[in-house]
């Protein structure tokens, strides 16, 4: 393993480990947070090299769908783990807990009501 790959992997592991329950990030968002915006395809490889269990199921495609074939066992497992955390699925897309899409526009612009 190269020095770059080792450093990238460790940063990815930290980022994925820090994704809160009920939230998700895309592979591209993880790569950008790691300082490598064009390395989205390397994120899953980095995750697979972790010796510690990561909340892998909180990482999804950029269009907020799961990366597995719909109906497959891995898809069902990821969907089930996310649903246990309160994540909803609408038309196959992930709607995280406390999604901005569920908030009132005034609250988004001006903050929560007093």
C-alpha positions as CSV (number, residue, x, y, z in Angstrom):
1,X,0.0,0.0,0.0
2,X,1.4,3.4,-1.0
3,X,1.8,6.2,1.5
4,X,-0.8,8.3,-0.3
5,X,-3.3,5.4,-0.2
6,X,-2.7,4.8,3.5
7,X,-3.3,8.5,4.3
8,X,-6.4,8.6,2.1
9,X,-7.8,5.5,3.7
10,X,-7.4,6.8,7.2
11,X,-9.1,10.1,6.4
12,X,-12.0,8.2,4.7
13,X,-12.3,5.9,7.8
14,X,-12.5,9.0,10.1
15,X,-15.1,10.7,7.9
16,X,-17.3,7.6,7.5
17,X,-17.0,6.8,11.2
18,X,-18.3,10.4,12.0
19,X,-21.5,10.2,9.9
20,X,-24.2,10.5,12.5
21,X,-27.0,7.9,12.9
22,X,-29.9,8.7,10.5
23,X,-27.7,10.7,8.2
24,X,-25.9,9.7,4.9
25,X,-23.1,11.0,2.7
26,X,-22.4,10.2,-0.9
27,X,-19.1,8.7,-2.1
28,X,-18.3,12.1,-3.7
29,X,-19.1,14.0,-0.5
30,X,-16.8,11.7,1.5
31,X,-14.0,12.2,-1.1
32,X,-14.5,16.0,-1.0
33,X,-14.4,15.9,2.8
34,X,-11.1,13.9,2.5
35,X,-9.6,16.7,0.4
36,X,-9.8,14.6,-2.8
37,X,-12.9,15.6,-4.7
38,X,-12.2,13.4,-7.8
39,X,-11.6,10.2,-5.8
40,X,-15.2,9.2,-5.2
41,X,-14.6,5.8,-6.8
42,X,-11.7,5.1,-4.3
43,X,-13.9,5.6,-1.3
44,X,-15.5,2.2,-1.3
45,X,-12.1,0.6,-1.7
46,X,-10.7,2.5,1.2
47,X,-13.7,1.5,3.3
48,X,-13.2,-2.2,2.4
49,X,-9.6,-2.0,3.7
50,X,-10.6,-0.9,7.2
51,X,-9.9,-3.5,9.9
52,X,-12.6,-1.9,12.1
53,X,-16.3,-2.0,11.4
54,X,-17.4,1.2,9.7
55,X,-21.0,2.4,9.2
56,X,-20.6,1.6,5.5
57,X,-24.4,1.6,5.0
58,X,-24.5,5.4,5.6
59,X,-22.6,6.0,2.3
60,X,-24.8,6.2,-0.8
61,X,-24.6,7.3,-4.5
62,X,-24.7,11.0,-5.3
63,X,-28.3,10.6,-6.5
64,X,-29.2,9.3,-3.0
65,X,-29.9,5.8,-4.1
66,X,-28.2,2.6,-2.8
67,X,-25.2,1.3,-4.8
68,X,-26.6,-2.3,-4.9
69,X,-29.1,-3.9,-7.2
70,X,-32.6,-3.2,-6.0
71,X,-34.0,-6.3,-4.2
72,X,-30.6,-7.9,-3.8
73,X,-29.5,-9.1,-0.3
74,X,-26.9,-6.3,0.1
75,X,-29.6,-3.8,-0.9
76,X,-32.1,-5.1,1.6
77,X,-29.4,-5.2,4.4
78,X,-28.3,-1.6,3.7
79,X,-31.9,-0.4,3.5
80,X,-32.8,-2.2,6.7
81,X,-29.9,-0.7,8.6
82,X,-30.8,2.8,7.4
83,X,-34.5,2.4,8.2
84,X,-33.6,1.3,11.8
85,X,-31.9,4.7,12.2
86,X,-35.0,6.5,10.9
87,X,-34.0,7.0,7.3
88,X,-36.9,6.9,4.9
89,X,-37.0,5.8,1.3
90,X,-39.1,7.7,-1.3
91,X,-39.1,6.3,-4.8
92,X,-35.9,4.4,-4.1
93,X,-34.1,7.5,-2.8
94,X,-32.8,8.0,0.7
95,X,-34.4,10.7,2.8
96,X,-32.2,11.1,5.9
97,X,-33.5,11.9,9.3
98,X,-34.0,15.7,9.7
99,X,-33.6,16.2,6.0
100,X,-33.7,19.8,4.8
101,X,-36.4,18.7,2.4
102,X,-38.8,18.1,5.3
103,X,-38.2,21.6,6.9
104,X,-40.3,24.6,6.3
105,X,-38.6,27.2,4.0
106,X,-38.9,29.9,6.7
107,X,-37.1,27.7,9.2
108,X,-34.3,27.1,6.7
109,X,-33.9,30.8,6.0
110,X,-34.4,32.3,9.4
111,X,-33.9,29.4,11.9
112,X,-36.3,27.6,14.2
113,X,-39.3,29.5,15.6
114,X,-38.8,31.1,19.0
